[in-house]
Amino acid sequence: MRAGLVVMTGAALLLGEAAAAKVAESLRPQLRPGSGTFSEAAVVSVGVPVRSLRPQARPETQGAVRVSGDAGFDRWIAGFRSRAASAGIRGDVLDRAFRGIRYDADVVAKDRNQSEFRREIWDYLDSAVSPKRVENGQAALRRHDRTLERIEARYGVEKEIVAAVWGMESSYGTRLGNLPLVQSLATLAYDGRRGAFFEKQLIAALQIVQSGDVSPENMKGSWAGAMGHTQFIPTSYLAYAVDFTGDGRRDVWSDDPTDALASTAAYLERFGWRKGMPWGVEVQVPRGASFGDARRMPSEWATRGVVGTDGRAVRDHGAARILQPAGPAGASFMVFANFDVIKRYNNADAYALGVGHLADRIAGGPPIQASWPRGYDPLSFEERMEVQRRLKRKGFAVEKIDGIVGPNTVAAIRAFQRSVGAEEDGLPSQQLLALLRRS
């Protein structure tokens, strides 16, 4: 988990760095690169040169601890031992957790190369709620229905919402992250750019190991420290994870997702989830209306011309505000208190929209009815797969033929457009498909 912030600016989303928040505000990463959400989204990244901020290696001093083979990193480990001990970490736990670790330059490169992303809300939702993700979510719901019903009964969070978070975070357990967590966190703590934040996560990870919930060898996750099926970071795990199976361990890493799903429900309950209240509903609004941040009951909104897509007043589930993520030219939503609870998990309107809409689709609900101001003629899911197949046949680097236009596919589109002298917009458009078919 890394600290980040998504800001809505008109029809675009900008991702940047933010200071680490208190646990009560969730220290989860915001739209993490490499997570189920980000890796399957249409993202254009602006490369940032990798420049390590870690201390330059100095000549070894007598008595320096040799662990990793990197003298500077080894000195940092030697100093960290006393700080870990002050936090209650036993020496044997530290020794086992640090056995064989090394400074991981790839982790630092990923941390450096994710400072700016720009994307449109419709591209984000195309990927977050793709037909394949909906289909897989419905299959996951059937497969784990009894478990999810028990979790819903215990924590009062609808099973579709829990399944949607699971789908957004790790594509239903297919993308958990396989990097050794202690090594990644130690590297980032030593490297210095956000050293205090990552050292706090490293101490928490060692406390988890010391508790017996997981061995260092099995504690794996993303490069930034997010763990398990629903991608908790260590401090959030310590605060909110639960042992729902009753086996004495809070196991969010194994093939059995029960503890991870229950921990997500416990987290949402902790921040005020209200069962029976929707996250939001799509609405029709009067042309030219202005809303600001006003919160009103749906019946009052109806007197102002804001009604559901069926033309009727929305039920009075509670006070709500009107959200127009692409401005008045795009879809409008009436969002309730549960929308803000989802944002506690990841502080982004786009993420909360993705989770909420995915949950609705998993439950059999319709796609978003309004059109988006895309500025180009979009492709269907099947046509996006055709684009990927044609790009791959032409020798461009496409990893998967899955209809999901993520950064890899965007890069391939741009490379193809550059090769034929077309504008390098990277857009999955009908114009692009026609050009691929002709060339």
N, C-alpha and C positions, 0 to 999 in steps of 0.2 A: 504494500500500500504506500502510495506517495501522496503528499499533500498537493492539491492543485485546485484550480477554480475555473469554472466555465462561466463566461459572461455572455449574455444575449445582447447583440448589437444589431438592431434591425432584423434582417433575415439571416444573419450570419452568426456563427458561434466562434468565439475566440477562446483558446485554451492557454492559460499561463500558469506561472508558479504562484503559490500562496504560502504564507507561513503556516507551520503546523498548528492545528487547532487543538483545543482541549478534547479529551475523550468524549465529554458530553456533547460535543459538536461533531463527533465522528472524525477520526483521523484517516478514514479510508481514502484511497487514491481517487481522483476525479477523472473518469474516462481514461483509464490507464492504457498506454500503448502496450499491446500484447495481450490484453484481456479479451474476453469474448466480445465485448462491446467495440473496442477500438480496432482490433485486428480485422473485424468484419465490416468496417465502415468506410465510406468514401472520404478519405482524409488526404489532404495535401500537406506534407510536412515541409517546413523550411529548414534545410540543414544548418546545423550550427557546428562550427569546427570543434573537434574534441581537443580540449586543452586541460590536462590534468592539473588540479589544484593541490594535489597531495604534496607533502614535503619531498624535496629532492633528496635522493639517497646520499647520505654522508658516509665517510669512511667509518667502518665498524669500530665501535668502542669496545673495550674489554668488558666482558660480561653481558654483551648484548644477547638477547634471547633469539635463538635460531629456530624458526618454526616453518615459515613459508618459503624461504630462499630469497625473499625480498627484504633487504636489510632495514629499509625504512618502515615497511609494514610490520616487520618483526619487533622493532622498537615500539611501534604503536601498540601492538599486542601486549608487550611487557608492561606498558603503562596502563593499559586497559584492565589488566588483571586486578589491580588494586581498586579500581572503580567498580568492577563487577563484584568483588568481595564486599565492598561497602554496601552494595545493593542486595547482599545476601546470597550471592551465587557461590556455591561450594567449588573448591579447587578441582575436584575430580570431575564435576560437571563441565567446567570450563575446559579442562584438558581434553575430555572426550569430544566436546563440541568443536574444538579448534583443531583436532587431529587432521592433518592433511590439507588444511585450507590454504588458499593462495590468494594473492591480490588478483582480482578479475577485471582486467582492462575492458572487456566487453560490456560489463555492467556499467562501468563509468561512461563508456561511449553512449549507451542507451540513455543514461541520465542526462548527458549533455545534449543529445540530439532530439529533444522533445520539448523545446521551449516555446515553439510557435506552431499552432495548427489552425487552419481556417476551414470551415465547412458549412454547408447550408443545412437547415433543419430537415428538409425533405430528403436529402442524401443520407443523413444520419438515420432517420426513421425507416428509409428503404432497407437499410441493412439491419438495424436493430429489430425490426419486425418483418423480416423477409419471409416469404412463403415457407422456406425450408425451416426457419427457426420456429415458426408457428406450428408446422407439422411435427417437428421434433418435440416441441413443448407439449403438444397434445399426447404424443406417444409417451413422454416422460410422466405426464399426469396419470395416464392409465396404468403405467408400470408401478408407480409409487402412490397410487391413490389412497390405499389404506393408511400408509404412513402419513401422508399429507393431511388426511382427514383427522387423524389423531393430533397432529401438530395444530391444525386449525381449532380443534376443540379445546386444546390446552391454552393457546396463546391468543385466540380470537383474530387471527390474520388469515384471510381467505387463501385457500390452497393455490389458486391461480396466480395470486400476487407472489407468493413464495416461489412458485415454479418460474415465474417471469424473471425474478431477480437471479435465480439460478441460471436461466438461459442467457441473460445479459452478461453475467459475470464469468461464466466458464463454459458456455454452450452446453449446458446440462452435463457438466463433468467431463467433457472431452478435452478441455484446455485448462488444466489445473495449474500449469507451470511446473517445470521439472528442474529448476536450479536449486542448488543447496542454499537454504535460506541464511544460515549463519555466515557462510562465505560472502554472499551478496551484501548482507547488512554490514558486516565488518569492513568490506571494501568501501562501501559508501560512507560509513562512519569515519574511516581513516582518510578518505579522499578530501573531505573538508567542505565541499560546497554547501551541504546541509548536514554537516557532521553531527550536531547536537540532536537533531531529529532522528537520524538513523541510529545513533548510539542508544537513544531511548528505546527504539524498536529492537535493537540487538539485546539489550538487557531484558526486555520483555520476552523475547524469544528464548533466552536462556532460562528464564523463570518457568516458561512452559515446559522446556525439556526437564528441568529439575522437578517439576510436579509429577512427571511420569506420563503425561498425556501423549507424548510422542518422543521417539528417539531422534538424535541429531541427523542420523542417516535418512530417516523418513520425513524429516521436516523440510519439505521442498515447496517452491512457489515461484512467483514472478520475480523479475530482476529487482523490483522495488520492494519486495517483502510481503506481497499479498499471498494469502494461503488458502488452499482448499477450494471446495465446490463453490462457495459464495464469497471467496476472496477477502477474508478478514486480515487486517494487519495485526501484529502481535499485541499491541496495547488494547485494541478493540476486542480481540479474542479474550484476553484476560478479563476484561470488563463484562462481556456479554455472552460468550460461548457457553453452551449447556451440554450436559450429558443426558441426552434424551433416551438413549438405548439402555442406560443403567448399568453399563459395564465398567464404570469407574473412570472412564477417560472421555474427554471432550474431543472426539476424533473427527476432524473436518477434512482429513486427507485421504481416507481409505475409499475403496470402491463403493462402500455403503454411504450414501449421502445423508443419512438420517440426522446425525448430530449437526451437520452443517445447515441443513434446511431448518431444523428446530432453532438453531442459534440465530438464523436470520429472522425468523418469526419472533423470537424473544427480543431481538434488537428493535424491531418495528413496534412491538408492544410497549417496550420501555419508553419509546418516544411518542406514544399516544395514539397508536393506530385504533380506529373505531370500526369495528366490524359492522357491515351493512351500509356503511357510507362509501360511495364510489370515490375513486381518486379524482375523477372528473368526467365530464361528458362533452361531446362535441355539440356546439350550438350554432344557431343562426343569429346574426346581429344586424341591427339597422345600418344601412349604408351611411357612412360618415360619422357614426357614433364614436365617442371617446370615453374611455373607461378608467384609466389610471389604475390605482391599487385599491379602489373601493371594494368593500366586501358587503354583499347583501344576500338576503335569502332568495332562493330561486323564484319564489312567487313575486317578490318585489322586482327582480330582474325582468320577469315576464311583463310587468306593467310598463317597462321601458323598451319592450320589443325584443328582448333576448329570450329565445325559446329553443327547445331541442330541434334536432334535424327533422323530427316528425311534425313540427309546427306547434307543438303543445308545450305548456309550461313544464319545466323540470321539477321533479318532486323536491320538497323542502327537506333535503338531507342535512342542511346546516348552511351557515354563511359561506359564500363563495365569491371568488373574484374571476374576472374574465382575462384569459391569457390568449394573446395572438402572437405566437412565436415568429411568424413571418410578416407581421404587420397586418393591416386590414385586407390586404390582397390574398391572404392565405386562410387556412383553417383557424377557427376560434374555438376555445374550450372554456367551460365553466369548471374551475378547479376548487376542490374542497380541502379541508384540513389534512386529509390523508395524502394529498399531493405533497404537502410540505413534510410529512413524515417520511415519504420516500426520499425526499431531498436530504434528510438526515443521513441516509445511507450513502448518498453521493450528491453533493450540493450543486446540481445542475438542472435547470428546467428541462433540457433535452433528455437527460437520463430519466427523470421522473415521467416524462411523456412516453419514453420508450418502454419503461416497465409497465406503466398503466395500460398503454395501448396493447402491448404484447399480452398482458393478462386478459384483457377483453377478448383478443383474438383467440387465445388458447381456450377460452370459455365458449367460443363459437360466435362472438360478436363480429360486426362488419368492419371493413376497412374504413379509414377516414374518408368522409364523403366529399369534403371540399377539395378543390384543386389547389396546388401550390404555384407560386409565381416563379417557376423554374427558369424561364428564359431559354429553354430548349425543349425539343420533343423527346420525352423520356422513352426508355426501352422497357419492354415487359421482362419478367424474370427469365423466361426462355431466351429472349433476345440478348439479355446480358450474358447468359451462358454461351450463346453463339459468338458474341464478341470475344469472350475469353478463348474459345476454341480456335477462332481464326487468328487471334494474336499469337497463340502458342504455335500454331502450324507455321506461322511466318517467322518463328524463331525468337519472339519476344518473351521475356521472363515472366510467365504467369504461373503461379504456384498451384492453384486449384481451379477447376472448372466447377464453380459452385453458385454462379449468379450473384455473388456478393462483390460489389465494387469497392474494395479496400485500397489501401495505399499501394500495394503491389500491382494491382490491376490499373490504377490510375497512372503509375509510373510507366507501365507497358503501353497504355494508350498514348501517353505523351511521346514516348520513344517512337511509336509507329507514326504519329502525326508529324514528328520531326523528320522522319525518314522520307515522307512523301511531300514535305514542304507545306503542310497544313498548319493552321493555328494550333498551338500546343495548349488547348484548354483542359484536356484530361476528362472531358465530360462524356458520360455514357449516353450518347444521343443517337437518334435515328440517323442523323447526318454522318456520325462516325460509322455506324453499321453499314450504311450505303457505301462509304468510302472503302471499308474493308472488303465488301463484296466485289467492288470494281477492281481493286488492286491485286 
